[in-house]
Amino acid sequence: MPLSNMSMLMALRHMRKNDITTHGFRSTFRDWSAETTNAPREVAEMALAHVIPSKVEFSTGTHYGAPAPLPG
């Protein structure tokens, strides 16, 4: 079951991290999975419970080294 935005905000509040927002968590995970795993793009998107609206995507990461398997 996907986590809601409010669930993430409540987790941050519980950790007393009021200066952090949930914006960017999805992008960070996608960059990490692309850079460090062998998992297909679709697997990473399923892990995020994300529906791919188009074939155009944006990556903010920089790929270093060979990918590793996605944990789990």
N, CA, C and O atoms as a Tripos MOL2 file, in Angstrom:
@<TRIPOS>MOLECULE
protein
  288   287    72     0     0
PROTEIN
NO_CHARGES

@<TRIPOS>ATOM
      1 N           0.8450   -1.1680    0.0000 N.3       1 MET1
      2 CA          0.0000    0.0000    0.0000 C.3       1 MET1
      3 C           0.8980    1.2410    0.0000 C.2       1 MET1
      4 O           1.8140    1.3390    0.8160 O.2       1 MET1
      5 N           0.6430    2.1770   -0.8990 N.am      2 PRO2
      6 CA          1.4660    3.3880   -0.9580 C.3       2 PRO2
      7 C           1.2770    4.2730    0.2710 C.2       2 PRO2
      8 O           0.2010    4.3130    0.8680 O.2       2 PRO2
      9 N           2.3280    4.9680    0.6280 N.am      3 LEU3
     10 CA          2.2440    5.9430    1.7130 C.3       3 LEU3
     11 C           1.7020    7.2510    1.1590 C.2       3 LEU3
     12 O           2.0660    7.6710    0.0610 O.2       3 LEU3
     13 N           0.8460    7.8770    1.9120 N.am      4 SER4
     14 CA          0.3320    9.1780    1.4860 C.3       4 SER4
     15 C           1.3540   10.2610    1.8220 C.2       4 SER4
     16 O           2.2770   10.0500    2.6090 O.2       4 SER4
     17 N           1.1640   11.4150    1.2070 N.am      5 ASN5
     18 CA          2.0220   12.5540    1.4950 C.3       5 ASN5
     19 C           1.9430   12.9050    2.9820 C.2       5 ASN5
     20 O           2.9510   13.2600    3.5920 O.2       5 ASN5
     21 N           0.7510   12.8060    3.5580 N.am      6 MET6
     22 CA          0.5710   13.1170    4.9760 C.3       6 MET6
     23 C           1.3170   12.1180    5.8620 C.2       6 MET6
     24 O           1.8460   12.4990    6.9060 O.2       6 MET6
     25 N           1.3650   10.8700    5.4680 N.am      7 SER7
     26 CA          2.1190    9.8670    6.2380 C.3       7 SER7
     27 C           3.5950   10.2440    6.3080 C.2       7 SER7
     28 O           4.2250   10.1490    7.3610 O.2       7 SER7
     29 N           4.1260   10.6670    5.1840 N.am      8 MET8
     30 CA          5.5280   11.0800    5.1600 C.3       8 MET8
     31 C           5.7450   12.3310    6.0120 C.2       8 MET8
     32 O           6.7300   12.4190    6.7450 O.2       8 MET8
     33 N           4.8330   13.2930    5.9180 N.am      9 LEU9
     34 CA          4.9460   14.5050    6.7300 C.3       9 LEU9
     35 C           4.8810   14.1880    8.2230 C.2       9 LEU9
     36 O           5.6270   14.7590    9.0180 O.2       9 LEU9
     37 N           3.9860   13.2750    8.5990 N.am     10 MET10
     38 CA          3.8730   12.8940   10.0070 C.3      10 MET10
     39 C           5.1410   12.1880   10.4910 C.2      10 MET10
     40 O           5.5700   12.3840   11.6290 O.2      10 MET10
     41 N           5.7380   11.3680    9.6240 N.am     11 ALA11
     42 CA          6.9970   10.7060    9.9960 C.3      11 ALA11
     43 C           8.0910   11.7470   10.2240 C.2      11 ALA11
     44 O           8.8640   11.6370   11.1750 O.2      11 ALA11
     45 N           8.1580   12.7490    9.3600 N.am     12 LEU12
     46 CA          9.1480   13.8130    9.5340 C.3      12 LEU12
     47 C           8.8890   14.6020   10.8150 C.2      12 LEU12
     48 O           9.8270   14.9480   11.5330 O.2      12 LEU12
     49 N           7.6220   14.8860   11.1010 N.am     13 ARG13
     50 CA          7.2890   15.5980   12.3430 C.3      13 ARG13
     51 C           7.6800   14.7770   13.5630 C.2      13 ARG13
     52 O           8.2010   15.3140   14.5400 O.2      13 ARG13
     53 N           7.4260   13.4690   13.5020 N.am     14 HIS14
     54 CA          7.7800   12.5760   14.6040 C.3      14 HIS14
     55 C           9.2900   12.6040   14.8580 C.2      14 HIS14
     56 O           9.7370   12.4860   15.9990 O.2      14 HIS14
     57 N          10.0650   12.7610   13.7870 N.am     15 MET15
     58 CA         11.5280   12.8530   13.9060 C.3      15 MET15
     59 C          11.9890   14.2810   14.2160 C.2      15 MET15
     60 O          13.1860   14.5590   14.2860 O.2      15 MET15
     61 N          11.0140   15.1800   14.3990 N.am     16 ARG16
     62 CA         11.2870   16.5940   14.6840 C.3      16 ARG16
     63 C          12.1140   17.2500   13.5790 C.2      16 ARG16
     64 O          13.0110   18.0540   13.8340 O.2      16 ARG16
     65 N          11.7790   16.8780   12.3440 N.am     17 LYS17
     66 CA         12.4440   17.4380   11.1580 C.3      17 LYS17
     67 C          11.4720   18.3860   10.4590 C.2      17 LYS17
     68 O          11.0150   18.1080    9.3510 O.2      17 LYS17
     69 N          11.1610   19.5020   11.1100 N.am     18 ASN18
     70 CA         10.1740   20.4320   10.5810 C.3      18 ASN18
     71 C          10.7020   21.2750    9.4230 C.2      18 ASN18
     72 O           9.9290   21.9650    8.7590 O.2      18 ASN18
     73 N          12.0030   21.2260    9.1750 N.am     19 ASP19
     74 CA         12.5970   22.0120    8.0940 C.3      19 ASP19
     75 C          12.7220   21.2030    6.8000 C.2      19 ASP19
     76 O          13.3200   21.6790    5.8360 O.2      19 ASP19
     77 N          12.1670   19.9860    6.7650 N.am     20 ILE20
     78 CA         12.2470   19.1090    5.6020 C.3      20 ILE20
     79 C          10.8470   18.8890    5.0530 C.2      20 ILE20
     80 O           9.8870   18.7710    5.8140 O.2      20 ILE20
     81 N          10.7310   18.8340    3.7240 N.am     21 THR21
     82 CA          9.4490   18.5170    3.0980 C.3      21 THR21
     83 C           9.5630   17.1840    2.3700 C.2      21 THR21
     84 O          10.6590   16.6450    2.2160 O.2      21 THR21
     85 N           8.4400   16.6620    1.9280 N.am     22 THR22
     86 CA          8.4490   15.3890    1.2050 C.3      22 THR22
     87 C           8.7800   15.5710   -0.2640 C.2      22 THR22
     88 O           9.0180   14.5930   -0.9740 O.2      22 THR22
     89 N           8.7970   16.8120   -0.7270 N.am     23 HIS23
     90 CA          9.1240   17.0800   -2.1230 C.3      23 HIS23
     91 C          10.5310   16.5700   -2.4260 C.2      23 HIS23
     92 O          11.4790   16.9030   -1.7150 O.2      23 HIS23
     93 N          10.6640   15.7830   -3.4540 N.am     24 GLY24
     94 CA         11.9740   15.2840   -3.8500 C.3      24 GLY24
     95 C          12.2660   13.8540   -3.4430 C.2      24 GLY24
     96 O          13.2200   13.2660   -3.9520 O.2      24 GLY24
     97 N          11.4740   13.2630   -2.5350 N.am     25 PHE25
     98 CA         11.7260   11.8760   -2.1340 C.3      25 PHE25
     99 C          11.6020   10.9220   -3.3240 C.2      25 PHE25
    100 O          12.4240   10.0200   -3.4840 O.2      25 PHE25
    101 N          10.5810   11.1170   -4.1530 N.am     26 ARG26
    102 CA         10.3770   10.2580   -5.3120 C.3      26 ARG26
    103 C          11.5530   10.3820   -6.2750 C.2      26 ARG26
    104 O          12.0940    9.3780   -6.7390 O.2      26 ARG26
    105 N          11.9380   11.6080   -6.5670 N.am     27 SER27
    106 CA         13.0510   11.8430   -7.4880 C.3      27 SER27
    107 C          14.3520   11.2620   -6.9410 C.2      27 SER27
    108 O          15.1400   10.6710   -7.6790 O.2      27 SER27
    109 N          14.5650   11.4370   -5.6450 N.am     28 THR28
    110 CA         15.7720   10.9060   -5.0180 C.3      28 THR28
    111 C          15.8210    9.3850   -5.1240 C.2      28 THR28
    112 O          16.8650    8.8160   -5.4420 O.2      28 THR28
    113 N          14.6910    8.7280   -4.8580 N.am     29 PHE29
    114 CA         14.6450    7.2670   -4.9710 C.3      29 PHE29
    115 C          14.9030    6.8160   -6.4000 C.2      29 PHE29
    116 O          15.6550    5.8680   -6.6280 O.2      29 PHE29
    117 N          14.2760    7.4950   -7.3710 N.am     30 ARG30
    118 CA         14.4560    7.1070   -8.7780 C.3      30 ARG30
    119 C          15.9100    7.2740   -9.2060 C.2      30 ARG30
    120 O          16.4610    6.4130   -9.8920 O.2      30 ARG30
    121 N          16.5340    8.3840   -8.8030 N.am     31 ASP31
    122 CA         17.9460    8.5890   -9.1340 C.3      31 ASP31
    123 C          18.8070    7.5080   -8.4870 C.2      31 ASP31
    124 O          19.6960    6.9460   -9.1270 O.2      31 ASP31
    125 N          18.5350    7.2200   -7.2100 N.am     32 TRP32
    126 CA         19.3030    6.1930   -6.5050 C.3      32 TRP32
    127 C          19.1550    4.8390   -7.1880 C.2      32 TRP32
    128 O          20.1440    4.1410   -7.4110 O.2      32 TRP32
    129 N          17.9100    4.4650   -7.5220 N.am     33 SER33
    130 CA         17.7000    3.1460   -8.1240 C.3      33 SER33
    131 C          18.3450    3.0570   -9.5070 C.2      33 SER33
    132 O          18.8580    2.0030   -9.8800 O.2      33 SER33
    133 N          18.3230    4.1420  -10.2620 N.am     34 ALA34
    134 CA         18.9410    4.1330  -11.5880 C.3      34 ALA34
    135 C          20.4600    4.0660  -11.5010 C.2      34 ALA34
    136 O          21.1110    3.4360  -12.3350 O.2      34 ALA34
    137 N          21.0170    4.7150  -10.4930 N.am     35 GLU35
    138 CA         22.4670    4.8130  -10.3710 C.3      35 GLU35
    139 C          23.1110    3.6350   -9.6570 C.2      35 GLU35
    140 O          24.2890    3.3520   -9.8760 O.2      35 GLU35
    141 N          22.3660    2.9480   -8.8120 N.am     36 THR36
    142 CA         23.0040    1.9330   -7.9630 C.3      36 THR36
    143 C          22.4080    0.5380   -8.0770 C.2      36 THR36
    144 O          22.8680   -0.3750   -7.3910 O.2      36 THR36
    145 N          21.3960    0.3430   -8.9250 N.am     37 THR37
    146 CA         20.7890   -0.9790   -9.0410 C.3      37 THR37
    147 C          20.6770   -1.4090  -10.4940 C.2      37 THR37
    148 O          20.8470   -0.6030  -11.4090 O.2      37 THR37
    149 N          20.3940   -2.6690  -10.6920 N.am     38 ASN38
    150 CA         20.1270   -3.2090  -12.0250 C.3      38 ASN38
    151 C          18.6330   -3.3070  -12.3010 C.2      38 ASN38
    152 O          18.2220   -3.8530  -13.3250 O.2      38 ASN38
    153 N          17.8280   -2.7840  -11.3960 N.am     39 ALA39
    154 CA         16.3770   -2.8960  -11.5330 C.3      39 ALA39
    155 C          15.8950   -2.1020  -12.7370 C.2      39 ALA39
    156 O          16.3330   -0.9720  -12.9530 O.2      39 ALA39
    157 N          14.9950   -2.6850  -13.5240 N.am     40 PRO40
    158 CA         14.4070   -1.9280  -14.6270 C.3      40 PRO40
    159 C          13.6420   -0.7120  -14.1060 C.2      40 PRO40
    160 O          13.1680   -0.7080  -12.9700 O.2      40 PRO40
    161 N          13.5290    0.2940  -14.9260 N.am     41 ARG41
    162 CA         12.8220    1.5220  -14.5850 C.3      41 ARG41
    163 C          11.4120    1.2230  -14.0800 C.2      41 ARG41
    164 O          10.9440    1.8350  -13.1200 O.2      41 ARG41
    165 N          10.7450    0.2780  -14.7340 N.am     42 GLU42
    166 CA          9.3780   -0.0620  -14.3540 C.3      42 GLU42
    167 C           9.2940   -0.6260  -12.9360 C.2      42 GLU42
    168 O           8.3070   -0.3940  -12.2380 O.2      42 GLU42
    169 N          10.3120   -1.3600  -12.5050 N.am     43 VAL43
    170 CA         10.3260   -1.9150  -11.1460 C.3      43 VAL43
    171 C          10.4340   -0.7880  -10.1250 C.2      43 VAL43
    172 O           9.7360   -0.7910   -9.1110 O.2      43 VAL43
    173 N          11.3080    0.1710  -10.3970 N.am     44 ALA44
    174 CA         11.4340    1.3150   -9.4870 C.3      44 ALA44
    175 C          10.1250    2.0880   -9.4200 C.2      44 ALA44
    176 O           9.7200    2.5230   -8.3420 O.2      44 ALA44
    177 N           9.4630    2.2620  -10.5470 N.am     45 GLU45
    178 CA          8.1830    2.9720  -10.5620 C.3      45 GLU45
    179 C           7.1210    2.1900   -9.7930 C.2      45 GLU45
    180 O           6.3020    2.7870   -9.0940 O.2      45 GLU45
    181 N           7.1240    0.8670   -9.9130 N.am     46 MET46
    182 CA          6.1640    0.0580   -9.1530 C.3      46 MET46
    183 C           6.4530    0.1600   -7.6580 C.2      46 MET46
    184 O           5.5270    0.1810   -6.8470 O.2      46 MET46
    185 N           7.7380    0.2230   -7.2890 N.am     47 ALA47
    186 CA          8.0940    0.3670   -5.8690 C.3      47 ALA47
    187 C           7.5430    1.6770   -5.3100 C.2      47 ALA47
    188 O           7.2520    1.7740   -4.1180 O.2      47 ALA47
    189 N           7.4020    2.6720   -6.1650 N.am     48 LEU48
    190 CA          6.8440    3.9580   -5.7600 C.3      48 LEU48
    191 C           5.3320    4.0170   -5.9340 C.2      48 LEU48
    192 O           4.7050    5.0270   -5.6140 O.2      48 LEU48
    193 N           4.7460    2.9320   -6.4410 N.am     49 ALA49
    194 CA          3.3150    2.8970   -6.7690 C.3      49 ALA49
    195 C           2.9850    4.0470   -7.7030 C.2      49 ALA49
    196 O           1.9590    4.7130   -7.5580 O.2      49 ALA49
    197 N           3.8690    4.2690   -8.6610 N.am     50 HIS50
    198 CA          3.7530    5.4020   -9.5700 C.3      50 HIS50
    199 C           3.1930    4.9620  -10.9110 C.2      50 HIS50
    200 O           3.6180    3.9470  -11.4650 O.2      50 HIS50
    201 N           2.2520    5.7140  -11.4280 N.am     51 VAL51
    202 CA          1.7060    5.4790  -12.7550 C.3      51 VAL51
    203 C           2.4950    6.3420  -13.7270 C.2      51 VAL51
    204 O           2.6420    7.5460  -13.5160 O.2      51 VAL51
    205 N           2.9990    5.7330  -14.7870 N.am     52 ILE52
    206 CA          3.7970    6.4610  -15.7550 C.3      52 ILE52
    207 C           2.8560    7.1370  -16.7550 C.2      52 ILE52
    208 O           2.2650    6.4540  -17.5910 O.2      52 ILE52
    209 N           2.7040    8.4810  -16.6850 N.am     53 PRO53
    210 CA          1.7570    9.1690  -17.5500 C.3      53 PRO53
    211 C           2.2380    9.3350  -18.9920 C.2      53 PRO53
    212 O           1.4220    9.4500  -19.9070 O.2      53 PRO53
    213 N           3.5390    9.3470  -19.1990 N.am     54 SER54
    214 CA          4.0650    9.5160  -20.5510 C.3      54 SER54
    215 C           5.4130    8.8220  -20.6580 C.2      54 SER54
    216 O           5.9500    8.3270  -19.6670 O.2      54 SER54
    217 N           5.9450    8.7900  -21.8550 N.am     55 LYS55
    218 CA          7.2390    8.1550  -22.0650 C.3      55 LYS55
    219 C           8.3930    9.1090  -21.7930 C.2      55 LYS55
    220 O           9.5540    8.7090  -21.8760 O.2      55 LYS55
    221 N           8.0920   10.3660  -21.4690 N.am     56 VAL56
    222 CA          9.1200   11.3640  -21.1930 C.3      56 VAL56
    223 C           9.3590   11.4070  -19.6950 C.2      56 VAL56
    224 O           8.4270   11.6220  -18.9210 O.2      56 VAL56
    225 N          10.6030   11.2040  -19.2830 N.am     57 GLU57
    226 CA         10.9540   11.2700  -17.8750 C.3      57 GLU57
    227 C          12.1860   12.1390  -17.7030 C.2      57 GLU57
    228 O          12.9090   12.4030  -18.6640 O.2      57 GLU57
    229 N          12.4210   12.5810  -16.4780 N.am     58 PHE58
    230 CA         13.5300   13.4710  -16.1740 C.3      58 PHE58
    231 C          14.3470   12.8580  -15.0510 C.2      58 PHE58
    232 O          13.7860   12.3720  -14.0690 O.2      58 PHE58
    233 N          15.6660   12.8750  -15.1850 N.am     59 SER59
    234 CA         16.5560   12.3690  -14.1500 C.3      59 SER59
    235 C          17.4760   13.4860  -13.7010 C.2      59 SER59
    236 O          18.0600   14.1890  -14.5250 O.2      59 SER59
    237 N          17.6050   13.6500  -12.3800 N.am     60 THR60
    238 CA         18.4900   14.6800  -11.8540 C.3      60 THR60
    239 C          19.7940   14.0910  -11.3390 C.2      60 THR60
    240 O          20.6510   14.8280  -10.8520 O.2      60 THR60
    241 N          19.9580   12.7860  -11.4360 N.am     61 GLY61
    242 CA         21.1390   12.1400  -10.8880 C.3      61 GLY61
    243 C          22.3000   12.0870  -11.8610 C.2      61 GLY61
    244 O          22.1930   12.4380  -13.0360 O.2      61 GLY61
    245 N          23.4000   11.6360  -11.3180 N.am     62 THR62
    246 CA         24.5840   11.3890  -12.1270 C.3      62 THR62
    247 C          24.9850    9.9460  -11.9030 C.2      62 THR62
    248 O          25.1850    9.5340  -10.7600 O.2      62 THR62
    249 N          25.1030    9.1920  -12.9350 N.am     63 HIS63
    250 CA         25.3420    7.7590  -12.8290 C.3      63 HIS63
    251 C          26.8300    7.4850  -12.6090 C.2      63 HIS63
    252 O          27.6680    7.8600  -13.4290 O.2      63 HIS63
    253 N          27.1460    6.8280  -11.4940 N.am     64 TYR64
    254 CA         28.5270    6.4540  -11.1840 C.3      64 TYR64
    255 C          28.6060    4.9540  -10.9650 C.2      64 TYR64
    256 O          27.8350    4.4030  -10.1790 O.2      64 TYR64
    257 N          29.5080    4.2990  -11.6340 N.am     65 GLY65
    258 CA         29.7620    2.8800  -11.4010 C.3      65 GLY65
    259 C          28.6660    1.9730  -11.9210 C.2      65 GLY65
    260 O          27.6680    2.4280  -12.4780 O.2      65 GLY65
    261 N          28.8730    0.6900  -11.7270 N.am     66 ALA66
    262 CA         27.9230   -0.3220  -12.1670 C.3      66 ALA66
    263 C          26.7420   -0.3970  -11.2100 C.2      66 ALA66
    264 O          26.9220   -0.2790   -9.9980 O.2      66 ALA66
    265 N          25.5350   -0.5920  -11.7360 N.am     67 PRO67
    266 CA         24.3550   -0.7110  -10.8740 C.3      67 PRO67
    267 C          24.3930   -1.9760  -10.0180 C.2      67 PRO67
    268 O          24.9960   -2.9810  -10.3950 O.2      67 PRO67
    269 N          23.7450   -1.9070   -8.8720 N.am     68 ALA68
    270 CA         23.6120   -3.0320   -7.9550 C.3      68 ALA68
    271 C          22.1510   -3.4590   -7.9430 C.2      68 ALA68
    272 O          21.2940   -2.6830   -8.3650 O.2      68 ALA68
    273 N          21.8320   -4.6760   -7.4700 N.am     69 PRO69
    274 CA         20.4280   -5.1080   -7.4260 C.3      69 PRO69
    275 C          19.6070   -4.2750   -6.4500 C.2      69 PRO69
    276 O          20.1090   -3.8390   -5.4140 O.2      69 PRO69
    277 N          18.3300   -4.0580   -6.7940 N.am     70 LEU70
    278 CA         17.4150   -3.3380   -5.9210 C.3      70 LEU70
    279 C          17.0910   -4.2220   -4.7260 C.2      70 LEU70
    280 O          16.6770   -5.3650   -4.9160 O.2      70 LEU70
    281 N          17.2680   -3.7240   -3.4770 N.am     71 PRO71
    282 CA         16.9980   -4.5570   -2.3000 C.3      71 PRO71
    283 C          15.5310   -4.9680   -2.2300 C.2      71 PRO71
    284 O          14.6440   -4.2540   -2.6970 O.2      71 PRO71
    285 N          15.3050   -6.1180   -1.6460 N.am     72 GLY72
    286 CA         13.9320   -6.5420   -1.4080 C.3      72 GLY72
    287 C          13.5720   -7.6310   -2.2750 C.2      72 GLY72
    288 O          12.4450   -8.1220   -2.2140 O.2      72 GLY72
@<TRIPOS>BOND
     1     1     2 1
     2     2     3 1
     3     3     4 2
     4     3     5 am
     5     5     6 1
     6     6     7 1
     7     7     8 2
     8     7     9 am
     9     9    10 1
    10    10    11 1
    11    11    12 2
    12    11    13 am
    13    13    14 1
    14    14    15 1
    15    15    16 2
    16    15    17 am
    17    17    18 1
    18    18    19 1
    19    19    20 2
    20    19    21 am
    21    21    22 1
    22    22    23 1
    23    23    24 2
    24    23    25 am
    25    25    26 1
    26    26    27 1
    27    27    28 2
    28    27    29 am
    29    29    30 1
    30    30    31 1
    31    31    32 2
    32    31    33 am
    33    33    34 1
    34    34    35 1
    35    35    36 2
    36    35    37 am
    37    37    38 1
    38    38    39 1
    39    39    40 2
    40    39    41 am
    41    41    42 1
    42    42    43 1
    43    43    44 2
    44    43    45 am
    45    45    46 1
    46    46    47 1
    47    47    48 2
    48    47    49 am
    49    49    50 1
    50    50    51 1
    51    51    52 2
    52    51    53 am
    53    53    54 1
    54    54    55 1
    55    55    56 2
    56    55    57 am
    57    57    58 1
    58    58    59 1
    59    59    60 2
    60    59    61 am
    61    61    62 1
    62    62    63 1
    63    63    64 2
    64    63    65 am
    65    65    66 1
    66    66    67 1
    67    67    68 2
    68    67    69 am
    69    69    70 1
    70    70    71 1
    71    71    72 2
    72    71    73 am
    73    73    74 1
    74    74    75 1
    75    75    76 2
    76    75    77 am
    77    77    78 1
    78    78    79 1
    79    79    80 2
    80    79    81 am
    81    81    82 1
    82    82    83 1
    83    83    84 2
    84    83    85 am
    85    85    86 1
    86    86    87 1
    87    87    88 2
    88    87    89 am
    89    89    90 1
    90    90    91 1
    91    91    92 2
    92    91    93 am
    93    93    94 1
    94    94    95 1
    95    95    96 2
    96    95    97 am
    97    97    98 1
    98    98    99 1
    99    99   100 2
   100    99   101 am
   101   101   102 1
   102   102   103 1
   103   103   104 2
   104   103   105 am
   105   105   106 1
   106   106   107 1
   107   107   108 2
   108   107   109 am
   109   109   110 1
   110   110   111 1
   111   111   112 2
   112   111   113 am
   113   113   114 1
   114   114   115 1
   115   115   116 2
   116   115   117 am
   117   117   118 1
   118   118   119 1
   119   119   120 2
   120   119   121 am
   121   121   122 1
   122   122   123 1
   123   123   124 2
   124   123   125 am
   125   125   126 1
   126   126   127 1
   127   127   128 2
   128   127   129 am
   129   129   130 1
   130   130   131 1
   131   131   132 2
   132   131   133 am
   133   133   134 1
   134   134   135 1
   135   135   136 2
   136   135   137 am
   137   137   138 1
   138   138   139 1
   139   139   140 2
   140   139   141 am
   141   141   142 1
   142   142   143 1
   143   143   144 2
   144   143   145 am
   145   145   146 1
   146   146   147 1
   147   147   148 2
   148   147   149 am
   149   149   150 1
   150   150   151 1
   151   151   152 2
   152   151   153 am
   153   153   154 1
   154   154   155 1
   155   155   156 2
   156   155   157 am
   157   157   158 1
   158   158   159 1
   159   159   160 2
   160   159   161 am
   161   161   162 1
   162   162   163 1
   163   163   164 2
   164   163   165 am
   165   165   166 1
   166   166   167 1
   167   167   168 2
   168   167   169 am
   169   169   170 1
   170   170   171 1
   171   171   172 2
   172   171   173 am
   173   173   174 1
   174   174   175 1
   175   175   176 2
   176   175   177 am
   177   177   178 1
   178   178   179 1
   179   179   180 2
   180   179   181 am
   181   181   182 1
   182   182   183 1
   183   183   184 2
   184   183   185 am
   185   185   186 1
   186   186   187 1
   187   187   188 2
   188   187   189 am
   189   189   190 1
   190   190   191 1
   191   191   192 2
   192   191   193 am
   193   193   194 1
   194   194   195 1
   195   195   196 2
   196   195   197 am
   197   197   198 1
   198   198   199 1
   199   199   200 2
   200   199   201 am
   201   201   202 1
   202   202   203 1
   203   203   204 2
   204   203   205 am
   205   205   206 1
   206   206   207 1
   207   207   208 2
   208   207   209 am
   209   209   210 1
   210   210   211 1
   211   211   212 2
   212   211   213 am
   213   213   214 1
   214   214   215 1
   215   215   216 2
   216   215   217 am
   217   217   218 1
   218   218   219 1
   219   219   220 2
   220   219   221 am
   221   221   222 1
   222   222   223 1
   223   223   224 2
   224   223   225 am
   225   225   226 1
   226   226   227 1
   227   227   228 2
   228   227   229 am
   229   229   230 1
   230   230   231 1
   231   231   232 2
   232   231   233 am
   233   233   234 1
   234   234   235 1
   235   235   236 2
   236   235   237 am
   237   237   238 1
   238   238   239 1
   239   239   240 2
   240   239   241 am
   241   241   242 1
   242   242   243 1
   243   243   244 2
   244   243   245 am
   245   245   246 1
   246   246   247 1
   247   247   248 2
   248   247   249 am
   249   249   250 1
   250   250   251 1
   251   251   252 2
   252   251   253 am
   253   253   254 1
   254   254   255 1
   255   255   256 2
   256   255   257 am
   257   257   258 1
   258   258   259 1
   259   259   260 2
   260   259   261 am
   261   261   262 1
   262   262   263 1
   263   263   264 2
   264   263   265 am
   265   265   266 1
   266   266   267 1
   267   267   268 2
   268   267   269 am
   269   269   270 1
   270   270   271 1
   271   271   272 2
   272   271   273 am
   273   273   274 1
   274   274   275 1
   275   275   276 2
   276   275   277 am
   277   277   278 1
   278   278   279 1
   279   279   280 2
   280   279   281 am
   281   281   282 1
   282   282   283 1
   283   283   284 2
   284   283   285 am
   285   285   286 1
   286   286   287 1
   287   287   288 2
@<TRIPOS>SUBSTRUCTURE
     1 MET1         2 RESIDUE 1 A MET
     2 PRO2         6 RESIDUE 1 A PRO
     3 LEU3        10 RESIDUE 1 A LEU
     4 SER4        14 RESIDUE 1 A SER
     5 ASN5        18 RESIDUE 1 A ASN
     6 MET6        22 RESIDUE 1 A MET
     7 SER7        26 RESIDUE 1 A SER
     8 MET8        30 RESIDUE 1 A MET
     9 LEU9        34 RESIDUE 1 A LEU
    10 MET10       38 RESIDUE 1 A MET
    11 ALA11       42 RESIDUE 1 A ALA
    12 LEU12       46 RESIDUE 1 A LEU
    13 ARG13       50 RESIDUE 1 A ARG
    14 HIS14       54 RESIDUE 1 A HIS
    15 MET15       58 RESIDUE 1 A MET
    16 ARG16       62 RESIDUE 1 A ARG
    17 LYS17       66 RESIDUE 1 A LYS
    18 ASN18       70 RESIDUE 1 A ASN
    19 ASP19       74 RESIDUE 1 A ASP
    20 ILE20       78 RESIDUE 1 A ILE
    21 THR21       82 RESIDUE 1 A THR
    22 THR22       86 RESIDUE 1 A THR
    23 HIS23       90 RESIDUE 1 A HIS
    24 GLY24       94 RESIDUE 1 A GLY
    25 PHE25       98 RESIDUE 1 A PHE
    26 ARG26      102 RESIDUE 1 A ARG
    27 SER27      106 RESIDUE 1 A SER
    28 THR28      110 RESIDUE 1 A THR
    29 PHE29      114 RESIDUE 1 A PHE
    30 ARG30      118 RESIDUE 1 A ARG
    31 ASP31      122 RESIDUE 1 A ASP
    32 TRP32      126 RESIDUE 1 A TRP
    33 SER33      130 RESIDUE 1 A SER
    34 ALA34      134 RESIDUE 1 A ALA
    35 GLU35      138 RESIDUE 1 A GLU
    36 THR36      142 RESIDUE 1 A THR
    37 THR37      146 RESIDUE 1 A THR
    38 ASN38      150 RESIDUE 1 A ASN
    39 ALA39      154 RESIDUE 1 A ALA
    40 PRO40      158 RESIDUE 1 A PRO
    41 ARG41      162 RESIDUE 1 A ARG
    42 GLU42      166 RESIDUE 1 A GLU
    43 VAL43      170 RESIDUE 1 A VAL
    44 ALA44      174 RESIDUE 1 A ALA
    45 GLU45      178 RESIDUE 1 A GLU
    46 MET46      182 RESIDUE 1 A MET
    47 ALA47      186 RESIDUE 1 A ALA
    48 LEU48      190 RESIDUE 1 A LEU
    49 ALA49      194 RESIDUE 1 A ALA
    50 HIS50      198 RESIDUE 1 A HIS
    51 VAL51      202 RESIDUE 1 A VAL
    52 ILE52      206 RESIDUE 1 A ILE
    53 PRO53      210 RESIDUE 1 A PRO
    54 SER54      214 RESIDUE 1 A SER
    55 LYS55      218 RESIDUE 1 A LYS
    56 VAL56      222 RESIDUE 1 A VAL
    57 GLU57      226 RESIDUE 1 A GLU
    58 PHE58      230 RESIDUE 1 A PHE
    59 SER59      234 RESIDUE 1 A SER
    60 THR60      238 RESIDUE 1 A THR
    61 GLY61      242 RESIDUE 1 A GLY
    62 THR62      246 RESIDUE 1 A THR
    63 HIS63      250 RESIDUE 1 A HIS
    64 TYR64      254 RESIDUE 1 A TYR
    65 GLY65      258 RESIDUE 1 A GLY
    66 ALA66      262 RESIDUE 1 A ALA
    67 PRO67      266 RESIDUE 1 A PRO
    68 ALA68      270 RESIDUE 1 A ALA
    69 PRO69      274 RESIDUE 1 A PRO
    70 LEU70      278 RESIDUE 1 A LEU
    71 PRO71      282 RESIDUE 1 A PRO
    72 GLY72      286 RESIDUE 1 A GLY
